[in-house]
Amino acid sequence: MAYAAPVHPSSSNLVMRLIDSVFTALVVSAQNDARLRRIEALRAKSDSELANMGLKREDIARRVFGDLFYI
């Protein structure tokens, strides 16, 4: 037999809206991050364009985030 605890609908809805708002803010923040835009721009380049820049596709994250993290 299963047991269920009643949850007041408005409190559950409020919590879900709060969680949704937090995740939306995180997504917007990430989309506006200049580093992520730089990664997207580099990923859009061809391998020959990256080679002309002295960069391999697998080194894109290291190039963009290298000053923040030891990658």
Residue pairs with C-beta under 8 A, 6 or more apart in sequence:
30 36
35 64
35 65
38 64
39 60
39 61
39 64
42 50
42 55
42 60
42 63
42 64
43 57
43 60
45 53
47 57
50 56
50 57
50 60
55 63
61 71
62 71
65 71
